[in-house]
Amino acid sequence: MIYFDNSATTPPHPQVVDVVRKAMESYYGNPSSLHQKGVEAESILKQARAIAAQYLKCKPAEIVFTSGGTESNNAAIKGVAFQYQNRGKHIITTQVEHPAVYDVCRQLEEWGFSVTYLPVNGEGRVSPDDVKKAIRPDTILVSVMHVNNELGTIQPIHEIGGFLKLYPKIVFHVDAVQSFGKVPIQLKEWGIDLLSISAHKFYGPRGAGILYKREGLKIQPLLMGGGQEGGIRSGTENVPAIAGMAKAIRLLEEQAGKEAGYLSSLTRQMREGLAAIPGCIINTPEKGAAPHIVNLSFPGMKAEVLLHDLEKRGFLVSTKSACSTKSNEPSRVLMATGMERERALSALRISVGRENSPDEVKQFLAALADSVKRIRPYMNV
Ligand SMILES: Cc1ncc(COP(=O)(O)O)c(C=O)c1O
């Protein structure tokens, strides 16, 4: 099987697997215990925190370990909402956020908060001007993702963070789950207060993530208990997964940015090949997109049918066109770009990773072209 679903998750690197196994076997102490085993586990956490902080160019105390992107987003958004609700109850976000932001905002609306979901342009990009115009005296939070998980579009985080510096009472949260390790992030320069990261998107273990929280920013903890992670995230830390995540960050460092160039070369090759397949529309913008995602459509064809045909041929890709195979609802994200329903319903997401090769891309393009040719006569096109 050739795996082109690296946005959904990445295969853990063998060295990550080794580190996780070793940590499970050797560092099983509770990091809060005072004895030798606890101290050993605590020292693993300390090293992992230092590695993450060095990569993000922040202080170790600004790193909060979580169970992944969903938790980091919930902790950030609800944490700000609950902390600052006396100051105001207005939140600004976009129509194209991952459900781990979008549905949290919907839930907060049920709890009395007011949320502005900003529109995006045809490339799925929000306008910094629109963010500015949406600010109200009661705005407490702006939450905008860095890279969109369906389209790969990069949002203007730098510009948004830049003018938000003029509003020190508005907290700026960025969901960087799809960008971390692939698109540069400058926490301080961009005025980011909270940032969400998930280890399984960069060859680390599932169930581990980071919430970067700027020093001095107060948020209400989602989880109360033993007071771990500076009181922001109680619960005994998942030391093996955190150690594995730190290893995955180290491996990103070793790549020193070369990986993004490699992924870009694969997606470029993919785009060139797709352009030659009759009926194919590429939904991911050519400029200002992450290096690993290509979203495409064959309007009139059902994405799931193509996906399963490709699977039979040995290629794993993703569809975001429907919440489930039973539902016939197109993706909220794609519809927000103004895309026609037919095109959105036929969208496939191909996401490459460091393990893919140009030859695999070539094989995939040939299989896709053949698949479309064979299926098309049976579809409503
Ligand atoms: C943009 C974005 N945010 C959040 C998440 C959720 O991350 P996790 O799977 O670690 O909970 C994902 C995962 O697909 C994502 O793509």
The ligand as an SDF file (V2000), in Angstrom:
LIG
                    3D

 16 16  0  0  0  0  0  0  0  0999 V2000
   -5.8740   21.4970   11.8170 C   0  0  0  0  0  0  0  0  0  0  0  0
   -6.1070   20.4070   12.8150 C   0  0  0  0  0  0  0  0  0  0  0  0
   -6.3930   20.7340   14.0790 N   0  0  0  0  0  0  0  0  0  0  0  0
   -6.5990   19.7990   15.0190 C   0  0  0  0  0  0  0  0  0  0  0  0
   -6.5220   18.4490   14.7290 C   0  0  0  0  0  0  0  0  0  0  0  0
   -6.7510   17.4300   15.8060 C   0  0  0  0  0  0  0  0  0  0  0  0
   -5.5420   16.8640   16.2390 O   0  0  0  0  0  0  0  0  0  0  0  0
   -5.5210   15.4880   17.0770 P   0  0  0  0  0  0  0  0  0  0  0  0
   -5.8200   14.4070   16.1090 O   0  0  0  0  0  0  0  0  0  0  0  0
   -4.1390   15.4110   17.6190 O   0  0  0  0  0  0  0  0  0  0  0  0
   -6.5370   15.6160   18.1510 O   0  0  0  0  0  0  0  0  0  0  0  0
   -6.2290   18.0580   13.4200 C   0  0  0  0  0  0  0  0  0  0  0  0
   -6.1770   16.6280   13.0470 C   0  0  0  0  0  0  0  0  0  0  0  0
   -6.5900   16.2280   11.9690 O   0  0  0  0  0  0  0  0  0  0  0  0
   -6.0050   19.0640   12.4300 C   0  0  0  0  0  0  0  0  0  0  0  0
   -5.7180   18.7550   11.1700 O   0  0  0  0  0  0  0  0  0  0  0  0
  1  2  1  0
  2  3  1  0
  2 15  2  0
  3  4  2  0
  4  5  1  0
  5  6  1  0
  5 12  2  0
  6  7  1  0
  7  8  1  0
  8  9  2  0
  8 10  1  0
  8 11  1  0
 12 13  1  0
 12 15  1  0
 13 14  2  0
 15 16  1  0
M  END
$$$$
